[in-house]
Amino acid sequence: MTRSGRRIAVRVTPKASRNEVKADGDGEPLRIYVTAAPDDGKANKAVQKLLAKHLRLAPTSLTLLKGATGRDKVFGIEE
């Protein structure tokens, strides 16, 4: 658990045509599209970097809490 206890849920699409973050609102998780393939954690690293950029945080302030091998992920946020 992160110190601040803040979490963010995301749904990931690996091997997309471009890196992109989409927010639907309505309580739905963020949709994140990354060009990286889900091999050896490459997509997870790409998601972490893109999400951090979107939130204007350092990538090291995000921790993958759930979903290391799935499309639905939960990141903890440390500020």
All heavy atoms as a GROMACS GRO file, in nm:
protein
  598
    1MET      N    1   0.085  -0.118   0.000
    1MET     CA    2   0.000   0.000   0.000
    1MET      C    3   0.089   0.124   0.000
    1MET      O    4   0.194   0.125   0.058
    1MET     CB    5  -0.090  -0.001   0.123
    1MET     CG    6  -0.179   0.119   0.133
    1MET     SD    7  -0.329   0.097   0.045
    1MET     CE    8  -0.444   0.121   0.175
    2THR      N    9   0.044   0.223  -0.066
    2THR     CA   10   0.120   0.346  -0.071
    2THR      C   11   0.092   0.429   0.054
    2THR      O   12  -0.008   0.409   0.121
    2THR     CB   13   0.083   0.426  -0.196
    2THR    OG1   14  -0.055   0.458  -0.189
    2THR    CG2   15   0.111   0.347  -0.321
    3ARG      N   16   0.179   0.522   0.082
    3ARG     CA   17   0.161   0.605   0.201
    3ARG      C   18   0.034   0.688   0.195
    3ARG      O   19  -0.036   0.702   0.292
    3ARG     CB   20   0.282   0.696   0.220
    3ARG     CG   21   0.398   0.623   0.285
    3ARG     CD   22   0.511   0.718   0.309
    3ARG     NE   23   0.605   0.699   0.199
    3ARG     CZ   24   0.674   0.794   0.141
    3ARG    NH1   25   0.665   0.917   0.183
    3ARG    NH2   26   0.754   0.768   0.042
    4SER      N   27   0.004   0.744   0.080
    4SER     CA   28  -0.115   0.828   0.069
    4SER      C   29  -0.241   0.744   0.052
    4SER      O   30  -0.351   0.794   0.071
    4SER     CB   31  -0.100   0.925  -0.048
    4SER     OG   32  -0.096   0.854  -0.170
    5GLY      N   33  -0.227   0.617   0.014
    5GLY     CA   34  -0.341   0.530  -0.003
    5GLY      C   35  -0.420   0.555  -0.130
    5GLY      O   36  -0.526   0.498  -0.148
    6ARG      N   37  -0.371   0.640  -0.217
    6ARG     CA   38  -0.441   0.668  -0.342
    6ARG      C   39  -0.412   0.559  -0.443
    6ARG      O   40  -0.299   0.512  -0.456
    6ARG     CB   41  -0.401   0.804  -0.395
    6ARG     CG   42  -0.447   0.916  -0.303
    6ARG     CD   43  -0.410   1.051  -0.352
    6ARG     NE   44  -0.448   1.067  -0.492
    6ARG     CZ   45  -0.410   1.169  -0.567
    6ARG    NH1   46  -0.334   1.263  -0.516
    6ARG    NH2   47  -0.446   1.178  -0.693
    7ARG      N   48  -0.515   0.521  -0.516
    7ARG     CA   49  -0.502   0.418  -0.619
    7ARG      C   50  -0.571   0.464  -0.746
    7ARG      O   51  -0.663   0.544  -0.742
    7ARG     CB   52  -0.567   0.288  -0.573
    7ARG     CG   53  -0.501   0.227  -0.454
    7ARG     CD   54  -0.576   0.105  -0.410
    7ARG     NE   55  -0.509   0.045  -0.296
    7ARG     CZ   56  -0.516  -0.081  -0.265
    7ARG    NH1   57  -0.590  -0.163  -0.337
    7ARG    NH2   58  -0.452  -0.128  -0.161
    8ILE      N   59  -0.526   0.408  -0.856
    8ILE     CA   60  -0.590   0.438  -0.984
    8ILE      C   61  -0.601   0.308  -1.063
    8ILE      O   62  -0.505   0.232  -1.076
    8ILE     CB   63  -0.514   0.547  -1.063
    8ILE    CG1   64  -0.592   0.586  -1.186
    8ILE    CG2   65  -0.373   0.505  -1.096
    8ILE    CD1   66  -0.547   0.715  -1.248
    9ALA      N   67  -0.722   0.282  -1.114
    9ALA     CA   68  -0.747   0.162  -1.193
    9ALA      C   69  -0.734   0.196  -1.340
    9ALA      O   70  -0.780   0.302  -1.385
    9ALA     CB   71  -0.887   0.108  -1.164
   10VAL      N   72  -0.672   0.107  -1.416
   10VAL     CA   73  -0.655   0.126  -1.559
   10VAL      C   74  -0.686  -0.003  -1.633
   10VAL      O   75  -0.676  -0.112  -1.578
   10VAL     CB   76  -0.512   0.175  -1.596
   10VAL    CG1   77  -0.482   0.308  -1.530
   10VAL    CG2   78  -0.408   0.073  -1.559
   11ARG      N   79  -0.726   0.011  -1.757
   11ARG     CA   80  -0.744  -0.104  -1.847
   11ARG      C   81  -0.648  -0.084  -1.963
   11ARG      O   82  -0.648   0.021  -2.028
   11ARG     CB   83  -0.887  -0.110  -1.898
   11ARG     CG   84  -0.910  -0.223  -1.995
   11ARG     CD   85  -1.035  -0.297  -1.959
   11ARG     NE   86  -1.060  -0.403  -2.055
   11ARG     CZ   87  -1.066  -0.529  -2.021
   11ARG    NH1   88  -1.053  -0.562  -1.895
   11ARG    NH2   89  -1.090  -0.621  -2.110
   12VAL      N   90  -0.564  -0.183  -1.987
   12VAL     CA   91  -0.452  -0.170  -2.081
   12VAL      C   92  -0.478  -0.249  -2.208
   12VAL      O   93  -0.527  -0.362  -2.205
   12VAL     CB   94  -0.322  -0.220  -2.015
   12VAL    CG1   95  -0.207  -0.217  -2.113
   12VAL    CG2   96  -0.291  -0.139  -1.891
   13THR      N   97  -0.440  -0.188  -2.320
   13THR     CA   98  -0.439  -0.257  -2.449
   13THR      C   99  -0.295  -0.252  -2.500
   13THR      O  100  -0.248  -0.147  -2.543
   13THR     CB  101  -0.534  -0.190  -2.549
   13THR    OG1  102  -0.666  -0.191  -2.496
   13THR    CG2  103  -0.531  -0.262  -2.684
   14PRO      N  104  -0.224  -0.366  -2.492
   14PRO     CA  105  -0.086  -0.370  -2.545
   14PRO      C  106  -0.088  -0.386  -2.696
   14PRO      O  107  -0.190  -0.418  -2.756
   14PRO     CB  108  -0.026  -0.492  -2.477
   14PRO     CG  109  -0.143  -0.581  -2.449
   14PRO     CD  110  -0.261  -0.490  -2.428
   15LYS      N  111   0.027  -0.363  -2.758
   15LYS     CA  112   0.046  -0.377  -2.902
   15LYS      C  113  -0.053  -0.291  -2.982
   15LYS      O  114  -0.100  -0.330  -3.087
   15LYS     CB  115   0.036  -0.524  -2.944
   15LYS     CG  116   0.149  -0.605  -2.888
   15LYS     CD  117   0.148  -0.753  -2.912
   15LYS     CE  118   0.081  -0.805  -3.032
   15LYS     NZ  119   0.090  -0.948  -3.052
   16ALA      N  120  -0.081  -0.173  -2.929
   16ALA     CA  121  -0.169  -0.078  -2.998
   16ALA      C  122  -0.090  -0.005  -3.106
   16ALA      O  123   0.032  -0.014  -3.112
   16ALA     CB  124  -0.226   0.022  -2.898
   17SER      N  125  -0.160   0.069  -3.188
   17SER     CA  126  -0.091   0.142  -3.295
   17SER      C  127  -0.018   0.266  -3.245
   17SER      O  128   0.072   0.316  -3.311
   17SER     CB  129  -0.191   0.181  -3.404
   17SER     OG  130  -0.291   0.265  -3.351
   18ARG      N  131  -0.059   0.317  -3.126
   18ARG     CA  132   0.010   0.432  -3.068
   18ARG      C  133  -0.012   0.435  -2.917
   18ARG      O  134  -0.103   0.371  -2.866
   18ARG     CB  135  -0.037   0.562  -3.130
   18ARG     CG  136  -0.182   0.592  -3.102
   18ARG     CD  137  -0.223   0.721  -3.167
   18ARG     NE  138  -0.366   0.741  -3.144
   18ARG     CZ  139  -0.442   0.816  -3.217
   18ARG    NH1  140  -0.391   0.879  -3.321
   18ARG    NH2  141  -0.568   0.831  -3.190
   19ASN      N  142   0.074   0.509  -2.848
   19ASN     CA  143   0.060   0.527  -2.704
   19ASN      C  144  -0.043   0.635  -2.678
   19ASN      O  145  -0.034   0.745  -2.735
   19ASN     CB  146   0.193   0.567  -2.640
   19ASN     CG  147   0.295   0.456  -2.646
   19ASN    OD1  148   0.262   0.338  -2.636
   19ASN    ND2  149   0.420   0.491  -2.664
   20GLU      N  150  -0.141   0.604  -2.593
   20GLU     CA  151  -0.250   0.698  -2.570
   20GLU      C  152  -0.321   0.667  -2.439
   20GLU      O  153  -0.332   0.551  -2.398
   20GLU     CB  154  -0.349   0.687  -2.687
   20GLU     CG  155  -0.462   0.783  -2.684
   20GLU     CD  156  -0.550   0.771  -2.808
   20GLU    OE1  157  -0.546   0.669  -2.879
   20GLU    OE2  158  -0.625   0.868  -2.832
   21VAL      N  159  -0.370   0.772  -2.373
   21VAL     CA  160  -0.452   0.758  -2.252
   21VAL      C  161  -0.588   0.819  -2.282
   21VAL      O  162  -0.597   0.931  -2.330
   21VAL     CB  163  -0.387   0.832  -2.132
   21VAL    CG1  164  -0.477   0.823  -2.010
   21VAL    CG2  165  -0.250   0.776  -2.102
   22LYS      N  166  -0.694   0.742  -2.253
   22LYS     CA  167  -0.830   0.792  -2.274
   22LYS      C  168  -0.906   0.780  -2.143
   22LYS      O  169  -0.903   0.677  -2.077
   22LYS     CB  170  -0.903   0.710  -2.381
   22LYS     CG  171  -0.853   0.732  -2.520
   22LYS     CD  172  -0.942   0.663  -2.621
   22LYS     CE  173  -0.895   0.688  -2.763
   22LYS     NZ  174  -0.980   0.621  -2.861
   23ALA      N  175  -0.976   0.887  -2.109
   23ALA     CA  176  -1.058   0.890  -1.989
   23ALA      C  177  -1.204   0.902  -2.030
   23ALA      O  178  -1.243   1.002  -2.090
   23ALA     CB  179  -1.018   1.007  -1.900
   24ASP      N  180  -1.282   0.799  -2.001
   24ASP     CA  181  -1.424   0.802  -2.035
   24ASP      C  182  -1.506   0.876  -1.931
   24ASP      O  183  -1.614   0.922  -1.959
   24ASP     CB  184  -1.479   0.660  -2.050
   24ASP     CG  185  -1.422   0.589  -2.172
   24ASP    OD1  186  -1.383   0.658  -2.268
   24ASP    OD2  187  -1.417   0.466  -2.171
   25GLY      N  188  -1.454   0.884  -1.809
   25GLY     CA  189  -1.534   0.941  -1.700
   25GLY      C  190  -1.633   0.838  -1.650
   25GLY      O  191  -1.614   0.718  -1.668
   26ASP      N  192  -1.739   0.880  -1.591
   26ASP     CA  193  -1.845   0.792  -1.543
   26ASP      C  194  -1.795   0.680  -1.453
   26ASP      O  195  -1.851   0.571  -1.451
   26ASP     CB  196  -1.923   0.730  -1.659
   26ASP     CG  197  -1.986   0.835  -1.749
   26ASP    OD1  198  -2.023   0.943  -1.697
   26ASP    OD2  199  -2.000   0.810  -1.870
   27GLY      N  200  -1.685   0.702  -1.380
   27GLY     CA  201  -1.635   0.601  -1.288
   27GLY      C  202  -1.562   0.484  -1.354
   27GLY      O  203  -1.526   0.388  -1.287
   28GLU      N  204  -1.545   0.490  -1.484
   28GLU     CA  205  -1.476   0.383  -1.555
   28GLU      C  206  -1.325   0.400  -1.539
   28GLU      O  207  -1.275   0.512  -1.525
   28GLU     CB  208  -1.511   0.387  -1.705
   28GLU     CG  209  -1.655   0.355  -1.733
   28GLU     CD  210  -1.690   0.212  -1.703
   28GLU    OE1  211  -1.609   0.122  -1.735
   28GLU    OE2  212  -1.798   0.188  -1.646
   29PRO      N  213  -1.250   0.290  -1.543
   29PRO     CA  214  -1.104   0.304  -1.536
   29PRO      C  215  -1.049   0.372  -1.660
   29PRO      O  216  -1.111   0.370  -1.766
   29PRO     CB  217  -1.054   0.159  -1.527
   29PRO     CG  218  -1.167   0.073  -1.570
   29PRO     CD  219  -1.293   0.152  -1.552
   30LEU      N  220  -0.932   0.434  -1.645
   30LEU     CA  221  -0.864   0.492  -1.760
   30LEU      C  222  -0.832   0.382  -1.860
   30LEU      O  223  -0.798   0.270  -1.820
   30LEU     CB  224  -0.733   0.558  -1.717
   30LEU     CG  225  -0.738   0.691  -1.648
   30LEU    CD1  226  -0.598   0.732  -1.606
   30LEU    CD2  227  -0.798   0.797  -1.736
   31ARG      N  228  -0.840   0.413  -1.987
   31ARG     CA  229  -0.800   0.320  -2.092
   31ARG      C  230  -0.663   0.365  -2.140
   31ARG      O  231  -0.646   0.481  -2.178
   31ARG     CB  232  -0.900   0.323  -2.208
   31ARG     CG  233  -1.042   0.299  -2.169
   31ARG     CD  234  -1.094   0.163  -2.182
   31ARG     NE  235  -1.044   0.093  -2.298
   31ARG     CZ  236  -1.075  -0.034  -2.321
   31ARG    NH1  237  -1.152  -0.098  -2.240
   31ARG    NH2  238  -1.025  -0.094  -2.425
   32ILE      N  239  -0.567   0.273  -2.135
   32ILE     CA  240  -0.431   0.305  -2.176
   32ILE      C  241  -0.390   0.212  -2.289
   32ILE      O  242  -0.402   0.089  -2.276
   32ILE     CB  243  -0.333   0.294  -2.058
   32ILE    CG1  244  -0.372   0.394  -1.950
   32ILE    CG2  245  -0.190   0.316  -2.105
   32ILE    CD1  246  -0.280   0.397  -1.832
   33TYR      N  247  -0.346   0.271  -2.398
   33TYR     CA  248  -0.300   0.197  -2.515
   33TYR      C  249  -0.150   0.217  -2.527
   33TYR      O  250  -0.103   0.331  -2.528
   33TYR     CB  251  -0.371   0.250  -2.641
   33TYR     CG  252  -0.522   0.239  -2.633
   33TYR    CD1  253  -0.598   0.340  -2.575
   33TYR    CD2  254  -0.587   0.127  -2.682
   33TYR    CE1  255  -0.736   0.331  -2.567
   33TYR    CE2  256  -0.725   0.116  -2.675
   33TYR     CZ  257  -0.799   0.218  -2.618
   33TYR     OH  258  -0.936   0.207  -2.609
   34VAL      N  259  -0.077   0.107  -2.536
   34VAL     CA  260   0.069   0.116  -2.551
   34VAL      C  261   0.113   0.029  -2.667
   34VAL      O  262   0.053  -0.074  -2.696
   34VAL     CB  263   0.145   0.074  -2.421
   34VAL    CG1  264   0.120   0.173  -2.310
   34VAL    CG2  265   0.107  -0.066  -2.378
   35THR      N  266   0.220   0.072  -2.733
   35THR     CA  267   0.271  -0.003  -2.848
   35THR      C  268   0.354  -0.123  -2.806
   35THR      O  269   0.376  -0.214  -2.886
   35THR     CB  270   0.357   0.089  -2.938
   35THR    OG1  271   0.462   0.145  -2.860
   35THR    CG2  272   0.273   0.201  -2.998
   36ALA      N  273   0.398  -0.125  -2.681
   36ALA     CA  274   0.484  -0.233  -2.633
   36ALA      C  275   0.405  -0.365  -2.624
   36ALA      O  276   0.286  -0.366  -2.593
   36ALA     CB  277   0.541  -0.198  -2.496
   37ALA      N  278   0.476  -0.474  -2.649
   37ALA     CA  279   0.417  -0.606  -2.636
   37ALA      C  280   0.425  -0.650  -2.490
   37ALA      O  281   0.513  -0.606  -2.416
   37ALA     CB  282   0.493  -0.706  -2.724
   38PRO      N  283   0.333  -0.736  -2.448
   38PRO     CA  284   0.334  -0.781  -2.308
   38PRO      C  285   0.437  -0.890  -2.281
   38PRO      O  286   0.406  -0.996  -2.227
   38PRO     CB  287   0.191  -0.832  -2.287
   38PRO     CG  288   0.149  -0.879  -2.422
   38PRO     CD  289   0.217  -0.786  -2.520
   39ASP      N  290   0.560  -0.867  -2.321
   39ASP     CA  291   0.668  -0.963  -2.301
   39ASP      C  292   0.764  -0.911  -2.196
   39ASP      O  293   0.812  -0.797  -2.207
   39ASP     CB  294   0.745  -0.986  -2.432
   39ASP     CG  295   0.658  -1.044  -2.541
   39ASP    OD1  296   0.568  -1.124  -2.510
   39ASP    OD2  297   0.680  -1.008  -2.658
   40ASP      N  298   0.794  -0.992  -2.098
   40ASP     CA  299   0.894  -0.959  -1.995
   40ASP      C  300   0.865  -0.825  -1.926
   40ASP      O  301   0.957  -0.753  -1.890
   40ASP     CB  302   1.036  -0.955  -2.054
   40ASP     CG  303   1.077  -1.089  -2.112
   40ASP    OD1  304   1.041  -1.193  -2.052
   40ASP    OD2  305   1.145  -1.089  -2.215
   41GLY      N  306   0.738  -0.791  -1.909
   41GLY     CA  307   0.702  -0.669  -1.838
   41GLY      C  308   0.719  -0.541  -1.917
   41GLY      O  309   0.707  -0.432  -1.862
   42LYS      N  310   0.747  -0.552  -2.047
   42LYS     CA  311   0.768  -0.432  -2.128
   42LYS      C  312   0.643  -0.345  -2.134
   42LYS      O  313   0.652  -0.222  -2.125
   42LYS     CB  314   0.811  -0.470  -2.269
   42LYS     CG  315   0.949  -0.528  -2.277
   42LYS     CD  316   0.983  -0.571  -2.418
   42LYS     CE  317   1.115  -0.646  -2.421
   42LYS     NZ  318   1.141  -0.701  -2.553
   43ALA      N  319   0.526  -0.406  -2.148
   43ALA     CA  320   0.402  -0.328  -2.154
   43ALA      C  321   0.374  -0.262  -2.019
   43ALA      O  322   0.331  -0.147  -2.015
   43ALA     CB  323   0.285  -0.417  -2.195
   44ASN      N  324   0.401  -0.332  -1.909
   44ASN     CA  325   0.379  -0.274  -1.777
   44ASN      C  326   0.466  -0.150  -1.756
   44ASN      O  327   0.421  -0.049  -1.703
   44ASN     CB  328   0.406  -0.375  -1.666
   44ASN     CG  329   0.298  -0.480  -1.656
   44ASN    OD1  330   0.186  -0.459  -1.701
   44ASN    ND2  331   0.331  -0.593  -1.596
   45LYS      N  332   0.590  -0.158  -1.800
   45LYS     CA  333   0.680  -0.043  -1.787
   45LYS      C  334   0.633   0.073  -1.874
   45LYS      O  335   0.638   0.189  -1.833
   45LYS     CB  336   0.823  -0.083  -1.824
   45LYS     CG  337   0.888  -0.173  -1.722
   45LYS     CD  338   1.026  -0.215  -1.764
   45LYS     CE  339   1.082  -0.316  -1.665
   45LYS     NZ  340   1.210  -0.370  -1.707
   46ALA      N  341   0.585   0.042  -1.994
   46ALA     CA  342   0.535   0.146  -2.083
   46ALA      C  343   0.410   0.211  -2.025
   46ALA      O  344   0.393   0.333  -2.033
   46ALA     CB  345   0.506   0.087  -2.221
   47VAL      N  346   0.323   0.130  -1.965
   47VAL     CA  347   0.202   0.183  -1.903
   47VAL      C  348   0.238   0.274  -1.786
   47VAL      O  349   0.184   0.384  -1.772
   47VAL     CB  350   0.110   0.068  -1.854
   47VAL    CG1  351   0.000   0.121  -1.764
   47VAL    CG2  352   0.051  -0.006  -1.972
   48GLN      N  353   0.332   0.231  -1.704
   48GLN     CA  354   0.374   0.311  -1.589
   48GLN      C  355   0.429   0.446  -1.635
   48GLN      O  356   0.395   0.551  -1.580
   48GLN     CB  357   0.479   0.236  -1.508
   48GLN     CG  358   0.523   0.308  -1.384
   48GLN     CD  359   0.622   0.225  -1.302
   48GLN    OE1  360   0.670   0.121  -1.347
   48GLN    NE2  361   0.651   0.269  -1.184
   49LYS      N  362   0.512   0.445  -1.738
   49LYS     CA  363   0.572   0.568  -1.788
   49LYS      C  364   0.466   0.661  -1.848
   49LYS      O  365   0.463   0.781  -1.820
   49LYS     CB  366   0.677   0.533  -1.894
   49LYS     CG  367   0.752   0.651  -1.948
   49LYS     CD  368   0.860   0.607  -2.044
   49LYS     CE  369   0.931   0.726  -2.105
   49LYS     NZ  370   1.033   0.686  -2.201
   50LEU      N  371   0.374   0.606  -1.928
   50LEU     CA  372   0.271   0.686  -1.991
   50LEU      C  373   0.172   0.740  -1.888
   50LEU      O  374   0.131   0.857  -1.895
   50LEU     CB  375   0.198   0.602  -2.097
   50LEU     CG  376   0.097   0.675  -2.184
   50LEU    CD1  377   0.164   0.787  -2.263
   50LEU    CD2  378   0.031   0.576  -2.280
   51LEU      N  379   0.134   0.659  -1.792
   51LEU     CA  380   0.043   0.703  -1.687
   51LEU      C  381   0.105   0.814  -1.603
   51LEU      O  382   0.040   0.913  -1.570
   51LEU     CB  383   0.002   0.585  -1.599
   51LEU     CG  384  -0.097   0.615  -1.486
   51LEU    CD1  385  -0.228   0.672  -1.540
   51LEU    CD2  386  -0.123   0.488  -1.407
   52ALA      N  387   0.232   0.799  -1.570
   52ALA     CA  388   0.302   0.902  -1.493
   52ALA      C  389   0.305   1.034  -1.570
   52ALA      O  390   0.282   1.141  -1.512
   52ALA     CB  391   0.443   0.856  -1.461
   53LYS      N  392   0.330   1.026  -1.699
   53LYS     CA  393   0.332   1.148  -1.781
   53LYS      C  394   0.193   1.212  -1.782
   53LYS      O  395   0.180   1.334  -1.770
   53LYS     CB  396   0.376   1.113  -1.924
   53LYS     CG  397   0.386   1.232  -2.016
   53LYS     CD  398   0.437   1.192  -2.152
   53LYS     CE  399   0.445   1.312  -2.244
   53LYS     NZ  400   0.490   1.273  -2.378
   54HIS      N  401   0.090   1.130  -1.796
   54HIS     CA  402  -0.048   1.180  -1.798
   54HIS      C  403  -0.086   1.247  -1.666
   54HIS      O  404  -0.155   1.349  -1.665
   54HIS     CB  405  -0.144   1.064  -1.827
   54HIS     CG  406  -0.288   1.103  -1.831
   54HIS    ND1  407  -0.343   1.171  -1.936
   54HIS    CD2  408  -0.388   1.083  -1.741
   54HIS    CE1  409  -0.471   1.193  -1.911
   54HIS    NE2  410  -0.500   1.140  -1.793
   55LEU      N  411  -0.039   1.191  -1.554
   55LEU     CA  412  -0.069   1.245  -1.422
   55LEU      C  413   0.030   1.351  -1.376
   55LEU      O  414   0.017   1.406  -1.267
   55LEU     CB  415  -0.073   1.131  -1.319
   55LEU     CG  416  -0.179   1.025  -1.340
   55LEU    CD1  417  -0.161   0.912  -1.240
   55LEU    CD2  418  -0.319   1.086  -1.329
   56ARG      N  419   0.133   1.376  -1.458
   56ARG     CA  420   0.239   1.472  -1.427
   56ARG      C  421   0.312   1.433  -1.298
   56ARG      O  422   0.331   1.514  -1.208
   56ARG     CB  423   0.184   1.613  -1.418
   56ARG     CG  424   0.128   1.661  -1.548
   56ARG     CD  425   0.077   1.799  -1.541
   56ARG     NE  426   0.020   1.835  -1.672
   56ARG     CZ  427  -0.067   1.932  -1.687
   56ARG    NH1  428  -0.106   2.003  -1.586
   56ARG    NH2  429  -0.114   1.957  -1.807
   57LEU      N  430   0.350   1.306  -1.292
   57LEU     CA  431   0.425   1.252  -1.179
   57LEU      C  432   0.551   1.184  -1.231
   57LEU      O  433   0.561   1.151  -1.349
   57LEU     CB  434   0.341   1.147  -1.104
   57LEU     CG  435   0.211   1.192  -1.041
   57LEU    CD1  436   0.132   1.071  -0.995
   57LEU    CD2  437   0.239   1.285  -0.925
   58ALA      N  438   0.643   1.157  -1.141
   58ALA     CA  439   0.760   1.078  -1.176
   58ALA      C  440   0.716   0.931  -1.187
   58ALA      O  441   0.634   0.885  -1.108
   58ALA     CB  442   0.867   1.091  -1.068
   59PRO      N  443   0.769   0.857  -1.283
   59PRO     CA  444   0.732   0.716  -1.297
   59PRO      C  445   0.757   0.635  -1.170
   59PRO      O  446   0.684   0.540  -1.142
   59PRO     CB  447   0.819   0.667  -1.412
   59PRO     CG  448   0.848   0.788  -1.492
   59PRO     CD  449   0.856   0.901  -1.392
   60THR      N  450   0.856   0.675  -1.092
   60THR     CA  451   0.886   0.601  -0.969
   60THR      C  452   0.783   0.624  -0.860
   60THR      O  453   0.781   0.552  -0.760
   60THR     CB  454   1.025   0.640  -0.915
   60THR    OG1  455   1.030   0.781  -0.897
   60THR    CG2  456   1.134   0.596  -1.012
   61SER      N  457   0.693   0.722  -0.878
   61SER     CA  458   0.590   0.746  -0.778
   61SER      C  459   0.469   0.656  -0.799
   61SER      O  460   0.375   0.657  -0.720
   61SER     CB  461   0.547   0.893  -0.777
   61SER     OG  462   0.487   0.926  -0.900
   62LEU      N  463   0.470   0.575  -0.905
   62LEU     CA  464   0.363   0.479  -0.931
   62LEU      C  465   0.413   0.338  -0.903
   62LEU      O  466   0.523   0.301  -0.944
   62LEU     CB  467   0.317   0.487  -1.076
   62LEU     CG  468   0.252   0.618  -1.119
   62LEU    CD1  469   0.224   0.615  -1.268
   62LEU    CD2  470   0.125   0.642  -1.042
   63THR      N  471   0.331   0.260  -0.835
   63THR     CA  472   0.364   0.122  -0.804
   63THR      C  473   0.251   0.032  -0.853
   63THR      O  474   0.134   0.056  -0.821
   63THR     CB  475   0.380   0.103  -0.652
   63THR    OG1  476   0.477   0.195  -0.604
   63THR    CG2  477   0.423  -0.039  -0.618
   64LEU      N  478   0.284  -0.070  -0.929
   64LEU     CA  479   0.184  -0.165  -0.976
   64LEU      C  480   0.143  -0.254  -0.859
   64LEU      O  481   0.224  -0.329  -0.806
   64LEU     CB  482   0.239  -0.248  -1.092
   64LEU     CG  483   0.144  -0.349  -1.153
   64LEU    CD1  484   0.019  -0.281  -1.210
   64LEU    CD2  485   0.214  -0.428  -1.263
   65LEU      N  486   0.017  -0.243  -0.817
   65LEU     CA  487  -0.032  -0.319  -0.703
   65LEU      C  488  -0.102  -0.448  -0.745
   65LEU      O  489  -0.090  -0.550  -0.677
   65LEU     CB  490  -0.130  -0.234  -0.620
   65LEU     CG  491  -0.075  -0.104  -0.564
   65LEU    CD1  492  -0.186  -0.025  -0.495
   65LEU    CD2  493   0.039  -0.132  -0.467
   66LYS      N  494  -0.178  -0.442  -0.853
   66LYS     CA  495  -0.253  -0.559  -0.900
   66LYS      C  496  -0.251  -0.563  -1.052
   66LYS      O  497  -0.249  -0.459  -1.117
   66LYS     CB  498  -0.400  -0.551  -0.856
   66LYS     CG  499  -0.423  -0.563  -0.710
   66LYS     CD  500  -0.572  -0.558  -0.680
   66LYS     CE  501  -0.596  -0.564  -0.531
   66LYS     NZ  502  -0.739  -0.555  -0.499
   67GLY      N  503  -0.254  -0.684  -1.107
   67GLY     CA  504  -0.270  -0.700  -1.250
   67GLY      C  505  -0.143  -0.708  -1.331
   67GLY      O  506  -0.143  -0.671  -1.448
   68ALA      N  507  -0.038  -0.760  -1.274
   68ALA     CA  508   0.090  -0.768  -1.346
   68ALA      C  509   0.079  -0.848  -1.476
   68ALA      O  510   0.149  -0.820  -1.573
   68ALA     CB  511   0.198  -0.828  -1.258
   69THR      N  512  -0.012  -0.946  -1.481
   69THR     CA  513  -0.023  -1.029  -1.601
   69THR      C  514  -0.157  -1.012  -1.672
   69THR      O  515  -0.183  -1.081  -1.770
   69THR     CB  516  -0.004  -1.178  -1.567
   69THR    OG1  517  -0.103  -1.217  -1.473
   69THR    CG2  518   0.134  -1.203  -1.511
   70GLY      N  519  -0.240  -0.921  -1.626
   70GLY     CA  520  -0.371  -0.902  -1.688
   70GLY      C  521  -0.385  -0.764  -1.749
   70GLY      O  522  -0.296  -0.679  -1.739
   71ARG      N  523  -0.499  -0.742  -1.813
   71ARG     CA  524  -0.525  -0.612  -1.876
   71ARG      C  525  -0.575  -0.508  -1.776
   71ARG      O  526  -0.559  -0.389  -1.797
   71ARG     CB  527  -0.629  -0.629  -1.987
   71ARG     CG  528  -0.576  -0.711  -2.103
   71ARG     CD  529  -0.678  -0.724  -2.211
   71ARG     NE  530  -0.705  -0.592  -2.265
   71ARG     CZ  531  -0.805  -0.565  -2.347
   71ARG    NH1  532  -0.887  -0.660  -2.385
   71ARG    NH2  533  -0.823  -0.443  -2.392
   72ASP      N  534  -0.642  -0.554  -1.670
   72ASP     CA  535  -0.691  -0.463  -1.567
   72ASP      C  536  -0.586  -0.451  -1.459
   72ASP      O  537  -0.544  -0.552  -1.400
   72ASP     CB  538  -0.823  -0.515  -1.509
   72ASP     CG  539  -0.934  -0.518  -1.612
   72ASP    OD1  540  -0.948  -0.418  -1.684
   72ASP    OD2  541  -1.004  -0.619  -1.621
   73LYS      N  542  -0.543  -0.329  -1.433
   73LYS     CA  543  -0.434  -0.304  -1.339
   73LYS      C  544  -0.474  -0.198  -1.238
   73LYS      O  545  -0.559  -0.114  -1.265
   73LYS     CB  546  -0.309  -0.257  -1.413
   73LYS     CG  547  -0.261  -0.358  -1.517
   73LYS     CD  548  -0.139  -0.312  -1.589
   73LYS     CE  549  -0.098  -0.408  -1.698
   73LYS     NZ  550  -0.079  -0.546  -1.660
   74VAL      N  551  -0.411  -0.203  -1.122
   74VAL     CA  552  -0.429  -0.101  -1.019
   74VAL      C  553  -0.290  -0.051  -0.980
   74VAL      O  554  -0.203  -0.131  -0.944
   74VAL     CB  555  -0.503  -0.155  -0.895
   74VAL    CG1  556  -0.512  -0.049  -0.787
   74VAL    CG2  557  -0.642  -0.206  -0.934
   75PHE      N  558  -0.272   0.080  -0.989
   75PHE     CA  559  -0.146   0.142  -0.951
   75PHE      C  560  -0.168   0.222  -0.823
   75PHE      O  561  -0.271   0.287  -0.805
   75PHE     CB  562  -0.096   0.238  -1.060
   75PHE     CG  563  -0.035   0.171  -1.177
   75PHE    CD1  564  -0.110   0.130  -1.286
   75PHE    CD2  565   0.102   0.145  -1.180
   75PHE    CE1  566  -0.053   0.068  -1.395
   75PHE    CE2  567   0.162   0.083  -1.288
   75PHE     CZ  568   0.084   0.044  -1.395
   76GLY      N  569  -0.070   0.215  -0.734
   76GLY     CA  570  -0.068   0.300  -0.616
   76GLY      C  571   0.010   0.425  -0.648
   76GLY      O  572   0.106   0.422  -0.725
   77ILE      N  573  -0.032   0.536  -0.588
   77ILE     CA  574   0.032   0.665  -0.615
   77ILE      C  575   0.096   0.718  -0.488
   77ILE      O  576   0.030   0.732  -0.385
   77ILE     CB  577  -0.071   0.768  -0.665
   77ILE    CG1  578  -0.141   0.718  -0.790
   77ILE    CG2  579  -0.004   0.902  -0.689
   77ILE    CD1  580  -0.257   0.802  -0.834
   78GLU      N  581   0.225   0.745  -0.496
   78GLU     CA  582   0.298   0.810  -0.386
   78GLU      C  583   0.336   0.949  -0.434
   78GLU      O  584   0.394   0.964  -0.541
   78GLU     CB  585   0.425   0.733  -0.351
   78GLU     CG  586   0.400   0.604  -0.282
   78GLU     CD  587   0.528   0.538  -0.238
   78GLU    OE1  588   0.624   0.610  -0.205
   78GLU    OE2  589   0.532   0.415  -0.240
   79GLU      N  590   0.304   1.048  -0.354
   79GLU     CA  591   0.337   1.185  -0.394
   79GLU      C  592   0.438   1.245  -0.302
   79GLU      O  593   0.459   1.209  -0.195
   79GLU     CB  594   0.212   1.269  -0.395
   79GLU     CG  595   0.115   1.219  -0.502
   79GLU     CD  596  -0.007   1.306  -0.516
   79GLU    OE1  597   0.010   1.421  -0.558
   79GLU    OE2  598  -0.114   1.259  -0.483
   0.00000   0.00000   0.00000
